[in-house]
Amino acid sequence: MDFFQGIKDHVLWDFCLEDEFKCTRRNGYAFVVDVCGQKPRLALYMIKDRLSKTQTLQDKQQPPEELLVRAVEEQGGNLQRDNLYDINETLRVWLRENLFQG
């Protein structure tokens, strides 16, 4: 079974980094844009009761860079500052069509 098909029912599509520690944590997976060294990368954000960690997706699983840049800029971010950013609707659609199809 493909990894993404295995986690499909546990993806928190409405996840927001800003709210992560403000309310009851939900275990599951989310996607974020990880900017490091002025390069945006799509990353899987794994959420457990007392642990969160990110894992950058492989190159072949990355969306076009302009989609990542747009998501960062929409949130007032820029590539000059290393940070995590929420994905936007365009990236949600891209993920569903490219990693969760079938």
Phi and psi in degrees as a GROMACS rama.xvg file:
@    title "Ramachandran Plot"
@    xaxis  label "Phi"
@    yaxis  label "Psi"
@TYPE xy
-64.0127  139.977  ASP-2
-54.4469  -46.515  PHE-3
-67.1295  -33.8145  PHE-4
-66.8094  -33.0844  GLN-5
-69.22  -28.6952  GLY-6
-101.827  -2.52919  ILE-7
-49.235  -42.1843  LYS-8
-78.7569  -3.81704  ASP-9
-115.222  9.66566  HIS-10
-80.8691  129.887  VAL-11
-94.7907  86.9889  LEU-12
-65.7646  -22.8778  TRP-13
-98.2432  14.3864  ASP-14
-60.7896  138.492  PHE-15
-133.545  121.875  CYS-16
-55.9325  -39.3879  LEU-17
-60.405  -31.1424  GLU-18
-93.5967  -1.84925  ASP-19
-54.747  -41.9576  GLU-20
-106.62  10.719  PHE-21
-92.7524  -20.7009  LYS-22
-137.877  -177.132  CYS-23
-60.7331  127.901  THR-24
-70.8594  138.354  ARG-25
-107.806  128.152  ARG-26
-73.2719  145.032  ASN-27
154.935  -154.706  GLY-28
-128.756  145.212  TYR-29
-138.914  169.94  ALA-30
-117.905  141.19  PHE-31
-136.774  163.839  VAL-32
-99.3619  121.408  VAL-33
-104.611  113.156  ASP-34
-98.5143  120.931  VAL-35
-143.879  126.747  CYS-36
61.7931  37.918  GLY-37
65.6725  19.5574  GLN-38
-123.908  120.889  LYS-39
-83.28  136.864  PRO-40
-137.435  142.856  ARG-41
-76.6113  133.294  LEU-42
-132.978  149.707  ALA-43
-88.8579  130.158  LEU-44
-108.368  112.175  TYR-45
-95.8723  127.254  MET-46
-119.572  122.073  ILE-47
-122.41  178.461  LYS-48
-54.2066  -47.0633  ASP-49
-127.02  26.3784  ARG-50
-153.106  138.217  LEU-51
-135.026  140.257  SER-52
-151.689  154.191  LYS-53
-112.586  150.925  THR-54
-136.324  115.425  GLN-55
-64.2081  136.866  THR-56
-72.7693  156.592  LEU-57
-62.6912  158.115  GLN-58
-53.7879  -41.7954  ASP-59
-70.0622  -12.65  LYS-60
-102.749  3.35276  GLN-61
-83.9859  139.251  GLN-62
-75.85  171.514  PRO-63
-56.7025  138.438  PRO-64
-57.4085  -34.1409  GLU-65
-62.8203  -30.0898  GLU-66
-67.4433  -39.2518  LEU-67
-67.7973  -44.3229  LEU-68
-60.549  -44.5799  VAL-69
-60.4146  -42.1678  ARG-70
-62.3941  -41.1317  ALA-71
-65.2857  -47.6014  VAL-72
-64.8058  -35.5648  GLU-73
-61.11  -24.1189  GLU-74
-98.317  10.1787  GLN-75
80.6305  10.7604  GLY-76
-90.4527  174.321  GLY-77
-149.108  168.909  ASN-78
-80.8942  -2.5017  LEU-79
-81.4382  -12.9384  GLN-80
-122.585  121.3  ARG-81
-65.7396  130.093  ASP-82
-171.654  168.311  ASN-83
-104.246  142.443  LEU-84
-132.51  151.237  TYR-85
-67.815  154.729  ASP-86
-80.8131  161.365  ILE-87
-108.387  -178.526  ASN-88
-62.5344  -36.6174  GLU-89
-60.6756  -41.7045  THR-90
-71.0602  -34.453  LEU-91
-59.4469  -45.8614  ARG-92
-62.4043  -44.7884  VAL-93
-60.0323  -45.2921  TRP-94
-60.2754  -47.3492  LEU-95
-61.89  -39.2011  ARG-96
-77.5639  -28.5964  GLU-97
-108.403  -28.8552  ASN-98
-113.048  -20.2842  LEU-99
-117.094  13.1006  PHE-100
-68.0449  152.967  GLN-101
